Amino acid sequence: MNDERISKIKNVLSVAHKQGERFLWIREIARRANISKSGVSRYIKELEEQGAVKTKTNLYGVKEVRLADI
């Protein structure tokens, strides 16, 4: 089940990149993947440990997520 959610998140990020978006906020990933925000942030931590995504916090304290191979 976790693998399914992780693949949903990766898919959302790759589609966003193909559409020209450099990064997405966790809130937007949650909305597009239909997963709770806390669930998305948990899976993002896992993906970041694996090296699949990179995150940074913007000036307003919002975490921005992008694929690592971009």
C-alpha positions as CSV (number, residue, x, y, z in Angstrom):
1,M,0.0,0.0,0.0
2,N,2.8,2.4,0.8
3,D,4.4,1.6,-2.6
4,E,1.2,2.5,-4.3
5,R,1.1,5.9,-2.6
6,I,4.8,6.6,-3.2
7,S,4.3,5.8,-6.9
8,K,1.3,8.2,-6.9
9,I,3.5,11.0,-5.5
10,K,6.2,10.3,-8.0
11,N,3.7,10.3,-10.8
12,V,2.2,13.6,-9.7
13,L,5.7,15.2,-9.6
14,S,6.7,13.8,-13.0
15,V,3.5,15.0,-14.6
16,A,3.9,18.4,-13.0
17,H,7.5,18.6,-14.4
18,K,6.3,17.6,-17.9
19,Q,3.8,20.5,-17.7
20,G,6.6,22.9,-16.9
21,E,6.2,23.2,-13.1
22,R,9.6,23.2,-11.3
23,F,8.3,22.2,-7.9
24,L,5.1,21.5,-6.0
25,W,4.0,22.3,-2.5
26,I,3.1,19.4,-0.2
27,R,-0.5,20.7,-0.1
28,E,-0.7,20.6,-3.9
29,I,0.8,17.1,-4.1
30,A,-1.8,15.9,-1.5
31,R,-4.6,17.4,-3.5
32,R,-3.5,15.9,-6.8
33,A,-2.7,12.4,-5.4
34,N,-5.7,12.3,-3.1
35,I,-3.6,11.6,0.0
36,S,-3.6,13.5,3.3
37,K,-1.0,16.2,3.8
38,S,0.6,14.4,6.8
39,G,0.8,11.2,4.7
40,V,2.4,13.0,1.8
41,S,5.0,14.6,4.1
42,R,5.8,11.2,5.6
43,Y,6.3,9.6,2.1
44,I,8.3,12.6,1.0
45,K,10.7,12.0,3.8
46,E,11.1,8.4,2.7
47,L,11.7,9.5,-0.9
48,E,14.2,12.1,0.2
49,E,16.2,9.5,2.1
50,Q,16.2,7.3,-1.1
51,G,17.4,10.3,-3.1
52,A,14.3,10.4,-5.4
53,V,13.2,13.9,-4.5
54,K,14.7,17.1,-3.2
55,T,13.0,19.5,-0.9
56,K,13.6,23.0,0.3
57,T,11.6,25.5,2.5
58,N,10.8,28.8,0.8
59,L,10.8,32.2,2.6
60,Y,7.2,31.6,3.9
61,G,8.0,28.3,5.5
62,V,6.3,26.2,2.8
63,K,8.1,23.1,1.8
64,E,8.7,22.8,-2.0
65,V,9.3,19.4,-3.5
66,R,10.8,18.4,-6.9
67,L,12.2,15.3,-8.5
68,A,15.9,14.9,-7.8
69,D,16.9,14.0,-11.4
70,I,15.9,17.4,-12.8
